[in-house]
């Protein structure tokens, strides 16, 4: 069973605070862990475990579940903290609490944003590598914000140690150009090329090698890391794709863990949410690179096996991507968020795996956000949240303001056999559950994550909220 994690900021304003400008006062964060059937009926700021930070811990936390532990990226501090055993705890704690802290990974500089993204990658020998991004790392010379990613070999056996990236990382991949932000997004893949080894996707969404801010995505083959020197430039990696569309931001969202075409191998879905499409500014695109095929480096639009695109200007289609089997047919569905559509009301499109297998770019279901500027689809997650054996779609609407200004909400759409009951065109009224925040500017649904630490088949959820520090 998967466990759903909820990440959030503290729940309320502690002083006078009105309007958009007061968002700058929300500088703390809280991680809420909830393991219940579905979203649960409690307030989103409550859960089995709350890890509440201060301004010093920053607001852009990056949480993941590894087995029965939580890994928490704190890029404001340049750290990744493995909170060993945290999933078994309850109550309200600080990230510095002695009962949570075991080991810690330290970046090379305070301003590198080390820990902004990371992924665990199991190896055939049973060991686990950890890859960590530092997207503001300075590159060669004065390449400010070039970005870097670090590989920590056999990390799981050393998770309770303090590891310094400068001396303990076996590999550092450094981007060559300023402002590329390599390591902003990292995704662990399944076996994409059929060699029995897992791959890794690393993106530099602000890369300008194909076009200004077009973005670049690197695929690191399963056997490639052991061939790399201690330090290597990203241009020396075997495979990468760029966008020739200025401002597209290829790699802002990615997925590479699911089989979309039925061949048993993992397929790649690469989002470019601000790509112009047929004269429609920032309509956005998602490029599918199917498994078992050698895709030449270069412009992703020239090598993509199937391209899905937003139908209106400023949709930001591809800002979030999630994959998983919602229909029970053994093929993964693809969910794509377009949080900018309809004046940032937001939409989510769901593409059936069986249709993608046949080359269809037509969505099975389109879900419209609530009235206002909710930004439905800013975050997406596919996981079995209710334990019925079918994955569910969870969609965040972090700017929804029905209960309070930009308080946010999360919607759960329950998976069904053959997607029976799912409309071709629907909306949040078709959701099985809704969880909304009442706290001003809490932005519930800005980030979603999951895992199954207790193995009961039901996902535990992570979501985010925002608040002023106490």
N, C-alpha and C positions, 0 to 999 in steps of 0.2 A: 504494500500500500504506500502510496506516495504521501508525503507530509507537506502541507501548505504552510508557508512562512508568510508572515505579514511584517512589513518593514514600515516604520512610521516615525513621525516627529511627535513631540509631546502634544497633548490634546487641546490646549487652550491658551488664549492670550492672557498674559499676566499683568499687562498694563494697558494704557489707552492705545487703541490700535484700530484705525479705520481706513478702508480703501486700499488700493493697489500698493501704494508707497510703503505700507507697513510690512510688506512681505520681506523687506530687508531686515526686519527684526527677528525673523524666524530662522535662527542659526543653530538649532539643536536637532537631534534626531532620536527616534526610538524604534527599536526592532521588536515587533510583536510576533510571537510564535503561537499559532493556533492549530490544533489538531482536532477537528470536529467534522461531522458529516455536513459537507457543504460549507457555506460561508459562516453559518452560525448566526444566532439572533442577538448576541451581545454587542455592545458598542465596539467599533473597530479599534479603539485604543486599549482594549482589554484582551488578554489571552493567557495561555498557560505560562508564558514567559515574556517579560518586557525587559529589554536592554535599552536603557535611556542614557543618552549622551549629553554632553555640554557643547558649548560653542567651540571648544578646543578640539572636539572630535569631528566637527564639520557636519555638513548635511548630505553630502553625496556618498553615502555608504553603499557598498557593494556586497550583499549577502548571498551566500550559496550554502547548500547542504551537501556534506560529504559523509555518506553512511549515516551514523547517528551523531554527527558533529556539525556545528555551524562554522563556516569560514566567513569572516567579516573583513572586507576591505575598507580601510579608513584613509583615503587618498589625501585628505587634508593633513594627516600626520605622516604620510608616506609609509603605511604599515598594512600588513595583512595579519589578522589575529585568528588562529584556529582555536575556537572556543570548545575544547574537547569536553564532551559529556553535556553540553548545554541543552540539547534537546530533551534530556531527562529532568531538567530543572524546572522550577516554577517560581513565580514571584517577580519582583521588580529589582533589577540589578543595573550596575553601571558596566560599560565595557572594560573598566579597570578592576572590576571586582575579582578578588583572588580566587573565588570559586569558579570563575569563568576562564581566566587566563591560564594558559599553559605555555605554549611557544608563541613566537612572534617573528614575522619576516619584516626586515627593515630595508627600505629603499636607500639609494645613494645620496639623495638630497631632499631637503624639506619642500622644495617646490616642484618635484618631479611628478606628483600625483601617483606615485607607486601604489598599486592596489585598486585603481579605478576599475579594472577588469581583471579577471583571472579565471582559470579553468583547470580542473583536475583531469589527467589523461591516463587511464589504466594501461599498463603494458602487458604483453603476453606472458612475461615471467612472474606476474602477480604484483609487481611493484607499481607505484603511482607517481607520475611526474606532476609537478605543479608549474603552470605557466602564468606569469604575472605581468600586467602591462603598467608602464609608467609613461603616459602619453605626453607629458610636458618635459620629458628628459631632453637636455640639450644634446644635439647631434654633433657631428664633426665641426671643428672650428667654432663658429658662432651661430650654428643652426638652432636657434631657440625654438623649443616646442617641437622638435623633430619626433621625439617619442622613442620608446624602446620596449622590448619584451624580454623577460628573463625566464630561463628554465632551471628548475630545481629538481634534480634527479632523485628518485626514490624518496620523495618528500614525506610520504605517509609514515615512514619509520622514524622520522625526525620532527614530527609535528609538535612535540613538546619542548623543542629547543629554540633558542634565539638564533636566527639565520640572517646574516648580513648579505644583501644582494651583491655587494662589491667583492666579497670573497667567497661566498658559498654557492652562488649561481654557476652552473656548469656552462651556460651559454647566455650571452647577451646579444640580442639582435637590435641594431640601432638604425633608425631611418637616417637618410642622408640629407634631407632638405628641411629647412625651417618650417614650422607650423603644420607638419604632416599629421602629428598626433598619433603615431603608430602605437598600438596597444590600447586604443580607446575602447575597442570591442574585441573580445576573444571568445571563441566558441570551440568546445571539444566536439569532435565529429565521431561518427562510427567509421567503419571501413568504406572509403569512397572508391578506391581504385582496385579492390579485389585482392590485395596482397595479404589480407588477414591482420593488418595493423591499423590502428585508429589514426585519423588525420587531425589537423588543427587549422582553424581559420583565424587569422589576425588581420585587423583592418586599420587603415590610416585614412579616416573619412575626409580629412582636409588636404590630402595629397593633391598636388597640381601637376603631376607628371603626364597625365593624359589630357587634362584641361584644368583651368583654374578652379580649385576646390572640387574637382570631379570625384576624387576619392580613389583609393586603391585597396584591393583585398589580396592577401597572400595566403596560399594554401601550403602548409608544411606537411610533406609526406611523412608517413609513419616511420620510415627508415632514415629520414633526412637528418633529424637532430644529432644522431651519433656521428655524422660525418662533418658537423660544423665545428669551426674553431671556437675558442673561448669567447671571442668577439667577432661579429660578422655584420656587414651592412645588409639591410633588407633587400637591396637590389641583387644580392648574391643568392637569394633563395630561389628554388627551382621554378615555382609557379606564382604568377600574380596577374591580376586583371585590373584594368583602370576604366574609367568612364571618360568618353570624349565630350560629354555634355558639361559645360561650365556650371559649377554650383550643385551638381547632382548629389554629392556626398555618398558615393558608393561605399557600402560597408557600415552605414549608420545602424543597420539592423541586419542580422544574419541568422540562419539556421542550417545545421548540417548533420543532425543526429538521426533523421527519419528517412525511411524508404518511401518515396513518392511514386515510383514507377513499377514496383513489384518485382525487382530483380534481386532483392535481398541485400542490397548495398545502400549506403547512405547517399542522399542527394543534397546538393547545395542550393540554397535560396539566399540570394544577395539583394538587399534593399538599397535603392537609390531614391530616397523620398522626395528630393527636390529637383529631380530630373525633369526637364521640359519634354513634353510629349505632343507631337503634331501641333505645335503652336500653343499648347496649353502650358503656361508657366507653372513650374513646380507641381505638375500633376503627379509625378512619381512613378517609379517602376520597380518591379521585382524580377530578377533574372534567375532562371533555373538552369543549373549545370548538372545534368544527370550523371549517375555513376557509371563506371565501366567504360567511359569515353575519355579519350585524351583531348583536352581543350587547350589549344594553343594560347600562349600569353598574348596580352594586348587588350584591345577594346572589348569589354564584356558584351556589348550589344552585338558584336560580330560573331561571338562564339556561343552565345546562349542557346540552349535547346528550346526554350520557351520563355517568352517575355510577357509578363502581366503588367498592365499599366492603369493608372488612374484615369477616370473619364472626364474630370473637370479640373480646371486650373486651381492651383493652391490646395489640392487634396492632401499632399504629402503621403501619398500611397507608398507603403513600404517603410514607414517610420517604426513599425513594430511587426514582427513576424513570429508565428508559433506553428509548430507541427505536432501532430498526434492523431491517433485513430479515434475519431468521434463516432464513426458509423459501425464499427465492429466487423468490417470486412477484411481486416488485415493490412490494409493500405492506409498510410497516413493522410490526413487532410492538411491543408495549408490555410492558415488564417492570416490575413494581412490587414493591418490598421492604416486608416487614412484619417488621422485626427484633425486635419485642416479642412476637410470637406464641409460644404455648406456653412461657410463663415466660422469654422472651427467647432461646429456641432459634432462632427466626427462620424465616421462609418467604419464598419468592419466587414470585409468580404471573406467568405469561406469557400475554398475550392476543394471539390472531392478528389481523393486520390485516384479513383477510377477514371475520372475525366482528365486529370493531368496525365495519366498513363497513356491516354489516347491522343494527347496533344491539344486538348481543349483549353482555351483561356477564359471560358465563361464561368463565373462563380455560381455555385449551387445556392448560396444564400448571401444576401446583403442585409446588414443590420444597421439601422439608422440610430444615431445618438439622440439623447433627449433635447428638448428645446434649450436654446442658449448656446454658450460657448464651452460645452462640456469636454470636448476633445476625446470622445469615445475612440478607443483604439490606440491611445498613446502608449499603452502597454497591453500585452497579450500573454496568456498562459494556457496551455492545454495540458490537463492533468486530471486524474480520476479523483475529484474532490469529494464525491459522495460514496465511494466504495462499491459501486454497482458493477464494476468490471468494464465500464465504458468511460473513456476520457470525456471531460467536460471542457468547454471553452469559457475562460474568464477574461473579461475585458475591462480595463480601467478607463474611467472618465474623470481625470484628476481635477478638471476645472468646473465640474458640475456644481451649481450653486443653489440648489433647491432649498436646502436647510440653512446654509450660511455661505457667504461669499467664497467661491472657489474651495469649498470644503472637500469635494470629490466623492466618488462612488465606485464600486466594483459590481459588475453584473456577471452572473453565472448562467450559461446556457447548457443544459444537460445534454450529453450525448445520447443518441438513440440508435437502435438498429436501423441501418439504411438511412439515417437522418430523418426518420419518419416524424412528421409533425413540424419539421423546420420549414418555415416559409421561404419562398424565393425572394421576397422583399418583406422584411420585417423591421423590428426595432427593439428597443429595450423593454417594451411591454411584453415581449415574448420570452424574456428571461425567466428562468426558474427561481432565481433569488437575486435580491439586490441588497447590498450592504452600503450604507451611506454614512458619511461623517457629518457631525453638526458643528465641528470646530472650524472657525474662520481660517482660511488659507492653509488647511491641513493637507490638501492635495492627495487624498486617499486615491490609490490607483495609479500613482505615478510610476510605481515599480511593483512587479509581482514576481515571485519565485516559489519553488516547491521542492519537496523531497519526500522520502518515505523512510524515516529513520527507524521506525518500529516494525516495518515489514508487514503491516496489516492490510495493505492494498488500497488504503485511502490516503490521499495526499494531504500533507500539512501545508498551510499557506503562509506566505510572507506578503505584507503590503506596507506602503509608506504613508505617513501622515506628517504634517509639519507644524511647528509651534515655536514660541519664544522659549528660551532657556529659563528655568526657574531661578 
